[in-house]
Amino acid sequence: MPRIALKIDVDTDQGTATGALQLARALERRGIPATFLFSVGPDHTGRALRRVFRRGFLGKVRRTSVMKHYGVRTLLYGTLLPGPHIGKRRADVMRSIAGSGFEVGVHAYDHVKWQDGVTTADEYWTRRQLVLALEEFGEIFSRGPIVHGAAGWQMNAYVPGLQEQLGFHYASDTRGTHAFLPMVNGVVYSVPQLPTTLPTLDELLGRDDVPQSALAAHLQALVEKSGTDQVFTLHAELEGCAYLDLFLELIDRWRASGFLLEDLAGHHAALRESTLPVHELAMGQVEGRSGWLAVQGPAQPAVFAPATLQYGPATGGVVRETEMAGSDDDAGAGPLGRHGKRSGQA
């Protein structure tokens, strides 16, 4: 039977205080493990509205009722209102979730800053953001994190090497079909990627081609059809709040079907790292989500580089390549370019 790892992204102050806590309580009552990935720095959610000119962003905003689920105050953080520091304000909540036995890890220091800035950032900026997150995580939990899940599935060419240096054991930064070792510029890195394999709830909401009255059944059918292990990403701000009942229906369906629900730690423990395939890191698109994401690119021979770290651009292709190349609107699609920029991006 398939194993399904539950990965919970916690993006905002309100999501930490309310959604994450409600999810933890509901999962604890059912004895179901999950991984909570926290944003531990300032909540600057309001700055995400700068994405208004990104193709597909307004459609997602309309489909997912962003104003309803995030609230006016959260959408003003970092613009008209100062962004609260989540780690300092909600440390007790985070510690209580970890104390209940849930795996915890790093989502980001500043969620919006990472999501909007990392693909064009240099090594110094990338390292600084990761170190800030590690330091704050250490202040909260008195230990370092071993799992990282990039905000918005955004990465650059430096992230895999920095994850090695900074002590991460595994990561879930990408979208794909199965676990793999990432290759960047011909170098294979040792921190395995456990990619999100299923569509997220916000990618399904409001779509004409997906039955809105049967979203849980739709996700169950996807797992049954594939018959393979999965990673499901949910958001504290959605499944932990307005869509909590829908999420609980989903996990009840999965359990009734005999699927094993686990956290990323359990998912990682079941892998044989020595036999993991090697895939290039690439940029691609996912239906229902705007912009370009870090994705599992083409498979490569398992030729390992020396232990010394080498930084450089990814050289791989893209997912659904024929749909991504060509138009001016698609500038930047494809392999990660030099210094983490996507090829063709100014």
Secondary structure, DSSP 8 states (H G I E B T S, - for coil): --EEEEEEEE-SHHIIIIIIHHHHHHHHHHT---EEEEE-SB--GGGGGGGGGSTTHHHHHHHHTHHHHHHHHHHHBTTTB---BHHHHSHHHHHHHHHTT-EEEEEESSHHHHHHHGGG--HHHHHHHHHHHHHHHHHHHSS--SEE--GGG---TTHHHHHHHTT--EE--SB-SS-BEEEETTEE-SS-B--B-S--HHHHTT-TTS-GGGHHHHHHHHHHHH-S-EEEEEETTTTTTTTHHHHHHHHHHHHHTT-EEE-HHHHHHTS-GGG--EEEEEEE--TTS-S-EEEEEEEE------SS----------TTGGGTSSSGGGTT-EEB-GGG-BTT--
